[in-house]
Amino acid sequence: MITLEHLHYVKMAFKTVLFMCFDPQVTYKTPVPTGDVYFAETFDDGSLDRWQLSKTVKGDADDDIAKYDGKWSVEQLKENKVPGDQGLVLKSRAKHHAIAAMLNKPFIFQDEPLVIQYEVNFQDGIDCGGAYIKLLSDTGSLNLEQFHDRTPYTIMFGPDKCGEDYKLHFIFRHQNPLNKDVEEKHAKRADVDLKKFYTDKKTHLYTLVLNPDNSYEMFIDQSSVSREIDDPNDSKPEDWDERAKIPDPEAVKPDDWDEDAPAKIEDPDALKPEGWLDDEPEFVPDPNAEKPEDWDEEMDGEWEAPQIPNPACETATGCGEWKRPMINNPQYKGKWKAPLVDNPNYQGVWKPRKIDNPEFFEDLQPFRMISFKALGLELWSMTSDIYFDNFIITSHKEVADRWASDSWGLKKLVASANEPGIFSQLMIAAEERPWLWVIYILTVALPIGLAVLFCWPKKSDDDYVYKKVDLPRGDVEEEEEEEEDEAAVVDDEDKVAEAAESAQAAGEETEHQTSG
């Protein structure tokens, strides 16, 4: 019989197996770049010494929120912590944040690729806000204390979300050689569903690779994810018909169509309930009300007692003038309208004709952007505790990959180990439904029992008979010897009797012959 104590021991055994299988020991060492880098930051020393907080204000914001006074901190992750690993955390909500750091040396777009990589964890999810970075252009006037939203940047890259609009920005700024304006060029949207990266509260790795051949590629968690303009002087012709359907010009209103019939009519079958008091009003003046002493009829007008429900109506089916209830008019058709047919003159929705863009230019070397010398985060967020870690800027993808393996890879390992596996799911289900422990025990015990039944070695038939008699082996041998001795005695007695009978028969025969 299965008892609660048995269930407890099975439960503890399941937990032990689960712990042994899913509690790996992670040894973390601060990653060190394996090649030449322009910038690398782990935050593991707990310091922001190389980083500069902005001391300016946002120009187009209200005074009460214009300051870049959002708080930053160096902390461990809230969940799936890796011992010894720390990151930069945006701590304030509904505030402007700005922080930046200089590169080891400026990056100049020539013959080497550009690889940008960093980690983000939306630890509390994200309502509206970004986690993108800006690579600040190498201008003589760059002052990190004055870093704000209009500080010139060369590239902006990273996740951004507001409402249900999930984005992965890749924007680069380029100067138009025709009009000298600096324009923002936006990459096409990523071709994967980005929502899970904002909602699963895991650390994700964002990588951008730009190549001197003008190709680029964006990665999340190491997996890869025109010339014409409208003529501003063009206008829609007056006779342009955008109606896809029009009333049928040949349709005629039926003769019996009554456009004046009301939508509702009185119910002709309704009868006034018995006991209805037609002459009694629903409300009457309160007989107990008194005019206030300070009532001034010249100022306040004639005083009237407040109305209360008529006591006479409390037991009646109704008071006042009885009216038949209204019902839908079966004859109602409303205003007649001709049915719609295809418009033979339909030309589609009008759009301005296309002309050559006078400001168009073909950039044969878009990779040759403005050099940059600092990395900055200039963000607004309605959610706090956004985690950043392990920034690296290099010209070698393999260096960034090795950096990720030594940092983000461990976070991924710990997060995977902490996810409920099959054993954990079974445990959680049994915690909610204790009767499942019986099924677990039967599921394990039944195969074991069948294996024992069919695979255990069989005993010989002699041993089986011996066990059924249940006698000592020595006693059995003695009984067999006694039975053999008794059989030998009987045989001897039979032989003597046969010899006597033979002798007697011979004597009788001799006597008979003599007398004859």
ZALO-661053 format. One record per atom (N, C-alpha, C): x, y, z. Coordinates in steps of 0.05 Angstrom, whole numbers, plus 5000, padded with zeros to 4 digits. Example, Ala and Ser with C-alpha at 12.3 -4.5 7.8 and 13.67 -1.06 7.14 Angstrom:
2
526448865156524649105156526449345156525749555142527349795143525850015157
//
This chain:
516
501749765000500050005000501850255000501150444982502650694980501650895001503550995017502851175039503951455032503151645049504151915045507151925049508151755067511051755071512551665046511351465032512551375007512551604986510351744985510151964966512252174973512752224998514752425006517552344996518252085000520951994991521252004961519151934946519251954917519652244909518152414922518252704916521052804920522352734943525052824948527052714928526552464919528352344899528252504873525752574865525452734840526952994843526753124866528053384870531053354869532153134880534953094880536053064852534552904836535452864808535353124793533253284798532953544785535253724792536053734817538253904826540853824813541353554812543853454801544053514771541753504758541753534729541753824720540554004736540054274726541254494744543254434758544554644775547554654769548254734744551154724737552654944752555154884757556855084770558155254748557655514748558655694728561055844739563255834726565655994734565956224715565756464726565856704709568456854713569656924691571957104691571357334672572057574681571657804664572857764637571257794615572357744589574557944581576457854566578658024556578657994526578758224512578758214482581158054472580657884452582857724441584157844416583458094410584658234388584458534391584958674370584958974371582059074373581559254392578859364395579059664398576959804391576760094394575360154421573859964431572460014456571559744467571859714494570959474507570259544536567959464545567059534572565359314584566059214608564659004621563159094646564059314658562959424683563459244708565059044705565458854727567058974750568459194745569859324768567959504784565459514776563459674791563759974788565460064769566060344767564960464741564360724742563660874718565661094713568161044721570261254719570661354690570461174671571061254643568561374630566261374644563761474633563161754643561961914626561262194633558162224632556962314654554162374655553662644642551562664627550962924614549963124635550763374632549963584651548263794637547263734614545763934599542763864600541163994584538263954583537463894555535063764553533963704526532463954516533164044492532164304483529164324479527864114469525064134462523164014483524163974507522563854528521564054548519463994563518464164584520564194605520464424619522564494638522764284660520464164668520463984691521663714684521963654658523263394651525563434631526363684628528463734607531263644616531763634641534463554651534963254645537463204639538362924637539162834666537062794682537562724710536762434716536362274696535861984701538261854713537761664732539961544747540961294733543661244736544961004726546260864749546560604747547860454768549260204756551260104770552659854762551659644780550359444769549059234786549258964772548558754788548158484776545358464765544858264749542158214739540358144762537758204759535858124779535457814779535257704755534857414752537157294736537557034740539656894725542357024728543057084753545557224758547957044752550057164742552657024739554557144760555456994780557057104801559457254790559857504798562057674789561457844766559257794752558557954728556758184735557358424725555658654730555258804704553258984704552559134680551559414688551159584667550159854671547159844670545859964690542959944693541760224693539760264675538160514674536160494697536160664716534660634741532060794743531761004727529461184730527461144708524961194715522861184695521761464690520861514665519761774657521761994661524261934655526362144657528262114633529662334627531662324606534362234618535662054603538261944612540261994590542662064598544862094578547562044591549061864580551661784590553361704566555961764567557761704544560561654553562061524535564961464541566461494515568961584518570761614495571861334487572261304461573561054451576561074456577860834454580760834457582060994435580860994411581761154389579461184369579361394354577161434335577061204314574561144305574260954284573961104258575761044238575661184213574860974192572761044176571660854157573560854132575160634131576960604108576760324097578560154104578659884092577959664111577359734136576859524156573859524163572659284168569859274176569459414203566959464209566159564235564259364248564859284272563259094287562559224313559959254318558859374343557259154357557659124383556158914397555858984426553458924437552958964465550458804474549958794500547758634511545658814523543158724522540958874534539058674547538058744571536058584584533858774595531458754584529158904595528158744619529358804642528858634665525958644675524658874671521858904678520058934654520958824631519458874607519959154598518359254579518659524569515959624559515059854569512659984560513160164536514860354540515560544519518360644525520260594507522960684512524860534494527360634494529360514476531760414492533460254479535960154490538060154468537960354451539860384430542260544438544360524422546760674427547260864404548861074410549661264389552761274388553761264364556661294360557161584352558261734370558362024368560562114349559862284330561762364308564162504320566362474305568862584313568962874303567763054320567863334313569563474334570663704327572363844345570863954369568263974367566664094389565363884407566063624404564763424420565563454450563463494467563863514495561863334509562763124522560962924533559163034555560063244569558363364589555963504577556163574551553963704537552563514518552863254522551563054505548563074508547163104485544263124485543163004459540563034455539262904433540163014406541163254405542063364379545063354375546463224393549363184389549763014364551463104345551962954320552862674325551562484312552462204314552762094286554361884283554761754257552861514254552561354275550861114274549161104299546661024296544960954318544060664314544360504335543760214332542660104358540459944355539459804379536459794380535359664400532459624403530959864412528459894404526760114412523860014410522160104429519460004429517660214442515260244430513160404442510460294432508660244451506160114444506759834435505659764412506159494400508059514376509559734375511459774353514259694363515259464354517759364362519859414340521959544346523959624325526759534333528359504313531259474316532459684298533359904309534360124293537160074282537560144257540260184246539960434229540960664239540760914226543661024223544261114199546861254196546361524183547961714191547661994181549762044159548662164138550362204114549862484103552062604094551762874083551162864053549063004045548263024017550263204003551763103983553763283970552463503953549863483947548563683931547763933947546363873970545464103986546864124013548763934018550363934042548763874068546263804065544663724088545563454098545463414125546063154136543363004139543162774126540662624125540962364141538762274152538762014166537761804146539261584145538561364128537861124146535361024143534360814160534460544145535460344159535360074147532559964148532059764130529459644130528959494156526359454162525659314187526859024187527458934211528358654213526158464204527058244192525058054181524257834201524457884227523657694247521757844267520257684281518457794302520257864326520258124333522058224354520758214382518258164384516758194409518058044432518857794428519857634450522357744462523957894446526458004457525958234477523558344477522758554495521258454519520158214518518358114538519357884555521357734546522057484560523957524583524857784588526557844610529257694610530257634586532757504583534857704571537357634574539457804563539857734534539657934517539957884488542358034477543557924457546058024445545358154418546158414415545558564391548258624377548458554351550858584336550258714309551958904302551759034275554459004262554558904237556958874222556759044196558559234192558659394168561259324153561059284127563359194112564159414092566759424085567659624066566359594038565259354032563859324006561059434007560359584028557759714032555459524040556159274047554159084057554059114087551859024098551559024127549858794136549958724161548258514172547858564202545358524211544658554239544058274250544958234276544557984289543258034316541557844325540557834352541157554362542657534384543457284395544957114375546657254359548357124339546856994316544257064313542656964291541857194273542157154247541557364228538557394224538157624230535357724227535057864199527761023952528261003924528461273911528861223889529761483878527461683874524961593870522861773862521461893887520362143883518762273904516262383891514262443908511762573898512462853889511162923866511563203855509963393874511363563888509863743906508063943892508463983866506864183851504564053836504363783838502163643824499663663840497363673827494763683841492763503827490863403842488863223832486963363813486463263788484563393770481763393782480163593774477463623785475663393777476163283753474463063744475462783751477462783769478562513778476462373795475662133787473661983801474961753817474861773844476061573861474061373872471561403863469461223874469560953859470060743874470160473862467360373856465360453873462560383869460860633867458760623851456960843848454060743849452060913856449260823855448560743827447060523824446160433798444360643785445260763764443560973752440960873739440760613735438360503722436360393743437160383768435360283789433060473794430660363800428260523804427060433831426160633846424860573872422260423867421760203882419160063879416860243887414560183874412160353879411160323908411560093920410560053947412560133969414560273960416660343980415760603994415160574020414160804036416560914053417561144044419861254057419061404083416361454086415461604110414661424133414661164129413860974150415861004173414861034198416761054221418160794227420460814240421960574247420660424270419260574288417860454311414860524310413260344319410360394322409360284348406960374357405860264382404959984378405359824399404559544398401459524398400159444375397259434375396059214393397659024401396558804417396958854447398259074454398759134483396259214497395859134522393459204538394459334564392959534573393659664598393259474621395259454639394959264661392759354680391459154693389359214712390659354737389159534748390159674772391859914765392059994739393560224732392160474740393460664754392260904764392861134745390961184726391461394706391561674719390061724740389761994751391862054772393461864778395461904799398161964786399562184794402262244783404362054796406462024782408661844792410061974816410262244816411662384838409762604849409962654875408362854889410163024907409363264914410963424933411163294960413463314973413863194999412263345019410163225032408463365051409963435077412163315082413663365107415863575103416263665078418363855073417564135083419364285093418864565102420764755088419764995083421465195070423665275089426065295080428365375097427865665107428865715132428365975144429766195128432066135116433566335101432666355072430366245065429466255037428466535031429566655011428766925002427466894975424766934975423266894950424067094929424867334937425667534918428267454904430067324920432567234909432466954898431066774912431066494905428566404889426566584887424166504873422266364892419966284881417966154897418865874906418565824932419565574943417565354935418565114927416964884922418164644937416264494948417164254963418464054943420563914951421763714934419763484927420163364904418463144895419462874907417462714914418062444924416162244909416861984907415161794894412361794908410261774891407561774900406961524916406261544942405761304958403461134947401661264933399361114922400160924900402560974889403460804866404960564875405560544902407260324911405960054907403260044910401859784907400459764880400559964864399259964838401159854816399959764794401659674772402959904757401960144761403160374748401460624753402660864748401261114752401661294728399861494725400161674703398861574677399161724656397861644631399261394620397661194614398760944603399160974573401460884563401960894535402860614525401960544501402760294490405860284486407160064491410060044485410560044455412960134448413660154420414959894411414459824386415659584374416759664347418459484335419459534308417159524288417259714270415159734249415859534227414159324223414759134202414759254174413459484171413259614144415559814139417259844159419360054156421459964136422160144118424360094098426360314097425760544108427560764107427760894080429661074077429961214052431061014031429861034008430760853986433260953974435160763969437660833956438160633934439160723911439760543889442060363897442060113890444259933896446760023882449159953894451660033882452559843860453759953840454859803818457659903813459259753798461959843791461860103776463660283784463760543771465360523745464060563722465560543696467760753693467660963708469661183706471761163728471760953743473660933766476460933756478061113768480861143760482861073783481760983806483460923828483961173845485161133868485761363886487961533873487461783871489361953857491961993873494161983859496762043871498262233853499962403864501562573847503362413828503762513805505662383786508462393797510062223788512862203798514662373780516562493793518662653779521362573790523362633777526062583787526562753812527662623832528262773857530662953852530263213853532563393847534863363867534263243891536363223911537562943912536762773893537762503893540662493884542262323899544962273890545561983896547161863880547961583884550661583898550561473922553061453938554361183932556461183919557860933912559460823934559860973956561360883979559960964005557560854010556160934035557660854060559560654058561060574081562860804091563660974073565461194081563961414096563261344120561761534137563561714152562361894168563862074185565061914208567561944213568861794235567561864262567861684281566661724308568761664329568361784353570461744374569261704402566561674404565361624430562861464427562161324448559661164449557861284470555361334464553461454483550761324483549461344506546661254509545061504517543161584500541461814505538561714502537261664525534861504525532661634542530161584534527861634551526361374554525461314578524061064582521961084603519660954598517560934618517960694636520060544632520660304648523460324658523960254683526560254695527959984693530459984703531959734706532559604679533259764659534259664634537259614636538059374630540859274636542459274610544859394611546759404588549359274598550659134579553159014588554858944563557458924568559458814550559358944522559859204522560159354497562859284485562859254459565359214445565159324416567159474408567359574381570059494370569959344347572359234336572059224306574159134292574059094263574058794256573858624277574058334272571658194284570158064268567757914277568557694297570757564291571557344309572257444337573257684339573857794365571257844381569257954367566757994380565357734387565657524370564457264376565757144401568357164403569757044427568957204452568757464449567957634472565157544481563357494462560657414468560657134482562356964472562456694484563256704513565156884520566156904548564257064566562257194555560557364571557557294567556457364545553657304540553157004540555056854530554656564530554156444557555456544578555056454605552256534615551456774609548656854616546556674604547056614579545156434565545056154577547456054585547655794598546055794624546456004641545156014667542056044663541256204644538356244639537155984630538555834613537455584603537255384625539255374643539155184665536955244684536255504687534055574705531255554694531155494668528455454656527355194665524755174669523554924677523854714655525354494662525554274643523254074648523553834636521353644638520953554667523253514682523053424709521753654726522653894721521554114737518654154731517854124706515054144700513353934714514453684715513053474729512853534759514953654770514853724798512753934804512754144787510854364790507954254788507554074769504853964765503953804790505953654801505253484825504853654850506153884851505654064874502854164874501754214850499054314847496954084849497853844840495953614841497453374853497253344880498853134894498152854884495752814873495152544864496852454841498252644828500052564806502452394816503052424842505352254852504651964849502151884853501351604849501851514821501151684802501651614774504651594768506251784779509051774775510251504786509351424810510351174822509550934805507050924796506150704780507650704753508150934742509550954717512450844719513650884742516350784747516350494756514450424773514450154785513549944766511650004749510549804731512649684712514149854698516249734681518249564696519049664721520949514737519749244744517249234753515948984760515748784737515048884714514948714690517648604683519648774686522448684679523248454698522648484724523348284743521848024737519348054730517647814726518547654702519247784680519947644656522847584652524547724667527447694662528847534685527547484707528847344729529347054722531646924728532246644719530346454732529446244715527546044725529045814739527745684759528845444773528245194758529844984762529344724749526944584761525744394746523344254756523944094781526343964783526943814807527043994832528244224828528344414851525544504858523844534838521144624843519644414859519944144851518543924866519743914894522343934895523543914922522444134940522144374931521144594947518244544955516644424936513844364943513544164965515343934965515243734986516043855013518044035010518844185034519943995055521543785047522843605066525843625064527243565086530143565084531143355065533243405050534143225030535042955041536342955066537242715078535042515085532742605095530442435102529342305077529342445055528242325030529942095022532642115024534441895015534041655033533741685060533341455078530841315071528641455066526141325060526341165034527841265014528141114990529640854995531740845013533240605019531440405032529740485052527940305066526040175046524940335028523140225008524440014991527040054984528439854967528839594983529539605010529939365026527439215028525239345033522639205036521939065010522439194988521939064962523538814958526138814968527838574965526838344982525838395006524838185024522338065011520638215001518238114988518937934965520938014949521737844927522837574936524337564958525437314968523137134978521237234992518937075001517436964978517137114957515637014934517136784921519836804919521336594907521136324923521236344950520936104968518335964964516236134962513436024959513235884932514435994911514335864885515835594885518135584899519635334900518135114915516735184937515134984952512934874936511535054921509334964904510334774883512634814872513734654851514434374862515634364886516334104898513933934904511834064914509333924921508033804896508133954875506933864850508433624839511133614842512733394832512233134848511833164875511332924891508732794885506732954880504032844873504132694847505632794827505732664801507132394804509232364820510732104824508931904837507431984857505631804871503531694852502631844835500531764816501631554797504031594788505231404769505731134783506431114809507030864823504430704827502430834833499830694838498730574812499430694791498530594765499930354756
//
